[in-house]
Amino acid sequence: MEDSKTRDRLSVFLDSGIYRFECSNVVFIDPVRVLNLSYTRFRVSPSAYYSRFFDPKCSGEDRHETKLSSSSKKRKRREKKPHSLNERERAADQRHQQARPMLLKALECLVAATDLLAIMRNLRSVFCPLQCRELPTPLNEHSFTELCRVWQAPFYEITLNFPQHHEPSRDAGSLIDPCTGQRIFPVFNNLVVNETGSDVDAAFLNEKYILPKESCFYMSELEQIHNLIPAEADCGFNLIVVDPPWENASASQKLLYPTLPNRYFLSLPIKQLTHTDGALVALWVTNREKLRNFVEKELFPSWGIRYAASFYWLKVKADGSLISDLDLFHHRPYECLLLGYLHGEGTNSEQMSSWRAVEHDKIIISIPGDYSRKPPVGGQFRGVSNKTNRLVDNQLTMAKSLRLWMWEL
């Protein structure tokens, strides 16, 4: 009976990319499989998504020898004096100690799922089917952050190659070539839309990009985000996922993306972006206590959000071990997603209380992709609204960047 349940869970995982552990609020996510559900003609390349992969590079004996050699080197160094924690560090450590038992239990669930671990070891090497053609990696990857700031930014255009039989909507806001089916959009400070039920390939500065079915994107600097506010509240969003470029020493040192001081995010028009029926807002945060205090005491109140729950993203290697020691103070192997409810124009406290409650302390396990890229979590909120499934269908994700390599069916 147990074997049958395990096979069923594995079968669901292979189709959906989500493995749900029995009697637990823990799930394992393969972002590649989840993202591929949004595409019809193209597929995300696992080897490119899992660019870091955190694969153990040596056997158990080799690891043992490495530990011995590293410990012998450590003996030569001066032993550091124990660091006394300041007030914020003590508060951060208290949060960690509260989450620690849940995270360890989640890790135990993963380690016990031997069939899933066998699949995890090969996630990066999933082959491209013979009928698929993998798209070439761009020779000159563009920094949209830099391009958005130059004086030529208003003149940059992206070309979407729609099927010639496609009838575009009148409010698409683009030039249409009746012969080729191409539509040209300004790429910055403009909503670029693929309203069809199929993937669309796009060209920008001699590179190829893919827009999933029934999707759109908007690229701009922070002060231009107000252009996304819908003319009518019933066209707003029921789920808003925000991944801000928080000030971060690691990101600054590696020059991966520009960061912004916390006060800049107070001006985000979250209320105006919300659907008239209300919204669930999910905010990615780091483990810095100063940031958590800012979110709880200033940011959420400024946005009008009532805190609901916290999720944890636990990062593991291909063998199921953590990417770093769980108790490593400044480099925890997990991040937090804070959730809260926001009233819409047509809702009050009683109506919002009838929404299905979000699970508390849910843990999402996955192998990380590129630096700071978050796993796709929208599906975890399916059915939260008491109205319809609009929380997933009407979703807004604000992120620093998004980059995927794909192959074509």
N, C-alpha and C positions, 0 to 999 in steps of 0.2 A: 504493500500500500504506500509506504514511504517512498519507494523507488518510483512509483507511478507519479506521485506529487512532485518529486524532483525533476522527472522528465518533463512534466507539464510546465514547471517554472522555467526550465531551460528552453523549452519550445517557445514560450512567450517571450523570453529574453532574445532569442535569435530573430524573432519577428519584430519586436518593438524596441530592443535595446535597453529594456528595464527588467531587472531581476528583483523580485520582491521576496524578502526572506520571510519565512513562516512565523506567525505570531510576533511580529516585530514592526517597528516604525522605521526600519532600515531598508534602503534600496541601493542596488548597484546600477550605475548607468554607463552604457557605452555611448558616448556622444555621437560617434560616427553613425551608428545604426539609427539613433533618434533623429539626427539631422537628415539622414537619407529618406526618411518618411515624407519630407517636404518636397522631394524632387521626383520628377517623372522620367526625364531623359538622361540625367547626370547623376553621378555618385561622388560623395566625398571620399578622397583618398585616405585610407587609414594610416599609411606610412608618413604622409605629410601632416595629418592632424596630430598624430602622436610623435611629434618631432623630437621630443625629449625622452619620453617613454619610461625612464627610470628603471630600466631593465637591469637586474643584478648581473654584474660583469664577471663574477667568478663563482666557483663552486663553494660548497661548505668548507672544505679543507683550506682552500685559498683564502676564504674570508677569515678563517681562524688564524692563519698565518699573518694576514694583514693586520688583524687586531693585535697580535703579539708584537709585530714590528712597530706598529703605531704607538702601542703602550710603552715600549722600550724607549722610543723617542721622547715620549711625554715625561719619562723619568728624568731626562736631562734638563727639562725646563723647570723653572721655578714654579712651585705650586702657588696658584692664585689665592689670595685671601678671599674668604666668603663675602659675597656682595650683599650688603644690607639693602633691602627693598625700600623704596620711598612709598609715599601714600598711594600714588596712582598704580605703581607696580604691585603693591599688595592687593589693591582692588582687582587688578587684572588677573592676578594669581588666584584670587578667590573665585572669579568667574570660571577660570580654567579648572579648578578643583571640582566645581559643581558639574561641569560638562564631562570631566575625565571618565567617570564610571560608565556613562552612556557610550562614549567613544570606544572604550575598551571592549564593551559588550558587542558593539557593532563590528569591531575588528574580529572578535571571536566568531561571530556569525559568518563572516567572510571566509575565515580560515577553515571553518568546518564544511563549507560548501566546496568540496574537492572538485566536483564536476565543473563548477563555474570557474575555479582557479585554472583548470586545464585550458579552458577557452581564453581566459585573460592573457595567458602567456603568449598567445598567438594573435592577439587583437591587431597588432601593428602589421602583421604579415598576411592578413586576409588578402587573397589574390583577387585581381580584377578579372571578372569573367571574360571569356573569349569574345563575346559580343560587345564588350565595352572597350572604349578607347580612352586611355587616360590623357587628360589635357596636359600640355607641356607646362612646366613651371615657368612663370614670367621671368624674363631675363633681367628686367629692371623693375623691381617692385617699387611701386609709387608710395610715397608718404603723403597720404591725403591730408594729414594734419598740417604739413608744411605747404602743400599746394593751396589749401584753403586760405592761407594768410597772405599770399602774394597778390599783387595788384591785378594780375590776369585772372584771378579766381572767378569773377562773374562771367568770363568768356569760355571757361572750360565746359565742354559738352560730352555727354555719354550717349551712344547710339544703341538702341534696343532693336534687335532683329526679330520681329514678330512674324508668325506665319502669315502669308499673303491673304489668306481667307479671313483673317481676324478682323472683326469690326470693333475698333477702339471706342471707348466711351467719350462722350463729348467734352467732359471735364478733365480729360487726360492731360491737358496743358502742354502739348508738345507738337512739333511739326511732323507731318506724316508724308512719307513718300509713297504714293499710290502704286508705283511700279515694284518696289522692293519690299514694302511692308515695314520699312524702318521708321522708327520714331526717335527724334532727337530731343534730349532734355538737358537743361543746365544741370550740371552735376552737383553744384553747391547751392545751399539756401533754396532748395527746391525739392518737392516730393516726387521721387522717381517711382513709377508704379508699373507693376505687372499684374493686371487684373484677370489674366487668363488662368485656365486650369492646367497649364503646362509651364515647364521651365522656359526661360528666355535667355539667350546668350547676348551679351552686351560688349561693346568695344569702347575703350577709353585709353587714349594716348598709346595706341598700337598694342594694347594688352587686352586679353579676353576675360570677362567676368560672367557669372551666372546669377540670375535672379530666380528664386524659387517661385512656384505657382502661387498666385493670389497673395503677393507680398509687395512691400514697398520699402524704401529707405529714404532717409533725410540726413544729409551731412552739412553741418554748419558749426560755427563757433557758438559758444554758450549763449551769448546775448541774442542770437538769431532764433533760438528755439521757440520763441513765441509764435513764429509763423506756422507751427504745427497745431496751434489751438484751433479746434473745429468751429465752424460758424454756428453750429447748433449742438447743444450739450448731448443730445441723443446719438451723436456721431462720435462721442468721445470714447475713452478706453476703459474697460473693466479690469484689466490687469496691466500694471505698469511696473516693469522690472528695470531698476536703475543700477548701473555699475560705474560710479564716478571715478575720475582720476584723482583719488585722494593723494595728499602729500605723502610721499613714501620714499624713504632713503634708498631702498634697493632699486626702485624704478629710476630715481634721479641719477644714481651712480652708473647704472647700465645704459642711461640715455634711451630708454625704450619708448617712453611717451612723456609728454609734458604733464605736470601735475598742477593742481589749483588749490589755493587755500580754502578751508572749509566754508568761509563766509560766502563764497561765490555761489554755493549750491542753495543758499537760502532763497535766491531769486528764481529758481526753477518754477515754472507755472503749473505745478502738479494739479492744483485744484481745477484750473481751467481746462486741463487735458482729460479730466475725469468724466466718465459717462454719467448721464442724469440719474442712473440707478445706483451710482456709487462705484468704487473700485477697490481692489486689493493691491497694495503697493508693496513690492519686494525690493529691499535695498541691500546690496552687497557692502560689507564693511570689513576692515582689517581688525586685528585683535588689539589695537592700541586703545588703552583706557581713555585717553583724551578724546579720541574720535567717538567712542561709544557714549561718553558723557555729552558730547556735542549733539549727537543724533537724538538722544533721549530727551535732553533738556531744551534744545533749540530747534533742530531741523524738523523733527516730526511735528512739534507744536506749530512751527511756522507753516508747514504744509497742511496742517489740519488733520493729521493722521493719528488714529488711536491704535496703539501697539497691540498686536494680537499674538505673535509667536516668534520663535527663533528656529531656523534650520541650521544644520551644520554640514559643510562639505568636507569630507575626510579624504585626503589625497594619499593614494597608495601606489606602490610599484606593481609591475606585472606579476610578481610572485605573491601579492597580497600583503606584503609588509609595508609599513608606513614610509613615506619619502624622507622623514626625519624623525628624530626622537620626539615622542609625544610631549615630553616635559621641557623641550628646548625652548627657553623663555622667549627669545626674539624671533624664532622661526618655527612657530607651531605648524604641524602638518594638517591644519584645517583652517577654514574661513567660515564666517557667519553670514547668514542671510536673514535680515530682520524684516518681519511682515507686519503690516498694519492696515486697518480699514479707513477709507476716506468716504465721507458722505457725498452724494451727488446732489444736484439741484432738486431732484424729485424724491429724495429719501430723507428720512429722519432716523433717530436713534432706534425706535421700535422696529422699523423696516430693516435696518442694518443688522439688528440682533437676530433676525430670522434667517440670515445667511448661515450656511453650514460652517461650523467652526473649523479653522485650520488646525492640523495636527501640531501639537507642541513638541519641540525637541526632535523633529524628524532628522534623520541622518542620511545624507546622500554620499555614497562612496563612488569614486571614479579614479582612473589614471589621468593625471593632468595632461592637457595639450600644451600649446605654446604658452609663453610667460603671460600670466594674468588673464588668460582666456577662461571664462567660466563655463561650466556644463549647461546644456539647455534644460531649464527647469520648468518651463511653462506647463508641461503635461502634469506636473505634480499638483497643480491647482485646479484640475478638471473637476467641475461640479461644485465649486465653493459657492457660487451664486445660487440663490434660491429661485432665480428667474429661468435662466437657460444655461447653456454651456458657453455663454458669451465671454467668460473670463479668458478662455483660450482663443476663441475666434476673433476677439477684438483686443489684441495684445500689443503693447508698446514696449520695446526694449531700448533703453538708452545705454550705450556702451562706448568705451574708448575707441575700439576698433574691432573689425571682424575680418578674418582672412581664412579662406578655405581653398585647398586645391581639390579638383574634382576630375572624374572621368566621365565620358559620354557613353550612353547605352547604344 
